């Protein structure tokens, strides 16, 4: 999924005018959601964000729509070391 976001940022986004009404942008939101929640839940959050990405919905939310707080994914340390 990171690869899809990276592809969008490098090839699609530069050819289109900036139009995301939210802060952070949808692609930044996607990276943060994937990092924080993983592919399954992060993917659901990204899909929901893309479905509500329109000026009317952004205005109701004050143009801010951060990734919901939650446990960040971290590398597990090996027990006993």
N, C-alpha and C positions, 0 to 999 in steps of 0.2 A: 504494500500500500504506500510505503514511503516513496517507492519508485514512481508511482502514478502522480503523487504530489510534486515530486521533483520534475517529472516530465512536463506537467502543467506549468510550473514556475519558469522553466527554461525555454519552452517552445511555444506554448499557447499564450501565456500571460503577456509577454512582450509585444505581441501583435494586436492586443486589444486595449482599449482605454481602461483606466482604473474605474471600476464601477461598484466595488463592494461597499455597501453602506455601513458595514459593521467595523468595529475595532475590537479585537484584531481581525485582519483580513481572513477570508475563508481558508486560504492555504496555510496560513500560520496557525489557525484554529485546528486544522487537520493534523498538522505535525504535533502540536501539543496534546491533542486528544489521543493520538496513536501512542505517543510516548507515555502518557499518564495511565491509559486504560488498556492498551494493547489493541490487537486487530478487531476483535469481536465487538466489545463495547465502544471502543473508539470509532469503529466504522459506523455503528448506529448513531453516535453523536454527530459524526460528520454528515451523514445522510439527513438527519433532522435539521442540521444547520443549513445545508444546501436547499432544503425544501422551504425554509422560512427566510431565505436570503432575497428579500425584496424591500423596497423603501418603506412601505407602510408598516411592516413588521419591525423593521429597524427603528423607526420613529417611536413606536410604542415601548421599545426596550431602551430608549435613550441612546441608540446607536452603539451600545456596548453589549457584547455577548461573549464573555470569557468562558473558557472550558470550566465545567463545574469542579469544585475542589474535591479531592479524593486522594487515595493512596497513590503515591508515585511509584512506578515500577523501578526497582533497583536490582542490581546484581546481588545474588545471594552469596554470602560468605560461606566458606567451607567450615563445617563444625569441627571443633577441636584444634583449630589453628589460630 
